[in-house]
């Protein structure tokens, strides 16, 4: 789930519920709307700068789209990059690409190859560029280990690519097109999502039932905490994690506990919980302590509140 600086609009898309649509929630009126963007199988969202966000449209075969939007009018496409077979086009305001992340990941089935690829948009060259990843080979079980996420390591011209059921996201150099190492998480074989904190030199990742904090200087694990107990001997996963605007607290959804827990980012100790009911998966936490989430199976809105909103 992503939201604007004013925390007035929350936007989400859960592929198994929303497919090619955006789910939008206005925090002042508590109004939920659904905005159809097309016939994609599912969408991936990336928050950007200055009220912008990017949407990757995932299709079955031979087509890939990335669009730029603004929270003020989320259904309006500000800029669009389209790849169909060997044909590509850029439309709209090319300057908007400067306000969204540079790198995306998507599966593309073209006329000569089909696989996950690293995607970037070159507005000056009016091109959408795909890099196949040579390291993503038969060492992985591709039937179960698709690529999940990518984040840019700004100061080192690297990206980190995470995979399903894998606790070692790959450090990749997209300029020289080579793998340079791994980031070792908690060995829980989750589907890691990655986040660099704005207010601290830290990389955060979820790894199935565990949240991990890493030092990007040497990729050393600084702390890890398991946040969801097993049931009847079977492991249970946590949902998304998110920081409040000041990054003074980290919230983690727990689908199997019906709540969202609040952590101290310095110690990873649990400092409280907001009861939401249902099975919260995607979430947002506002500066006043309000917590909004979407139910794992239905996508329905869930809500709760932390007792002490500002800090832990």
C-alpha positions, 0 to 999 in steps of 0.5 A: 500500500502506498500513500501521499505526503498528506496521508489523505489518499491510500492506494493499493492493488491486490492482484487476486482481488483487483486484477487491473484496478487500483483500490483507493481510500480517502482517509478524511471521508473513509470512502473507498473507490475502485479505478479500472486501469485496463485488462492487466492480470495484476498491477505492481505499485511503486511510490515516487516523489512529489505526489507521483507513483508508478504502476507496472501492468503485468500481462500474460504474453507479449505486452508490458506497460509502466505508467506514472500517476499522481495521487491527486488524480490517481486514475489519470495516466501522466506518462506511459511506456508500452512494449508489445512484441518488438514495438514500443512507445512512450506517451505523455509527460516525459519529465514525470519519469524523474519522479518515480523509481528507475527500476522495475521487474516484470515477466515478459513473453516476447517473440524470442524469449520469455522470462522475468526481466529488469525493466527501466524507462529511458525517456530521452531515448523514448525507449523501455529497456529490458535486461534479462538476468543471466544469474536467474537460471536453473539454479532456481525452481522457476515454477515456484521462485518468481522474482518479487521486487527490486530496489535501487542502492543509490550510492553504489549503482546497484540494485537488489532483486528478491525472489519467492521462497528465497532468503538471499536477495541478489546484489546486481550491477545493472551497468555491467550486467553482473551479479555481485553478491547476496544479502543474507536474511533470516533463512525463512524462505519468504517472499522478501519485500525491501525498503531503505529507510529515509531517516537511517542508513538501514535496509529492511526486509520481511522474510516469511515470519521474520522482520530483518534490519540490515546495514547497507555498508556491509550487508550485515544483519543488525537485528531480526525479530520473529513476529508470527508464531507457528500453529499446529507445527506449521509456520505462518507468515507476516503481512507487509510492514510500513513506517509512519511518516517520521519513521519513528515506528514500524508497523507490521500486519499479522494476518493470522493474529488479526492485528498490526503490531508496532515496533521500535525501529531501534530495537525491533521490540514490540511496543503495542498492537492495533486490533483490526480483525480479519486477516490484515495483509497490506497496510498503512499507518498514519501519523495520528496512530490510525492503521488501515489494512486490507484483508488477505483474502477479500481485500476488504478494508480493515481499521485499527488505532495505536494508543500512542501514535507518535513514537513508541 
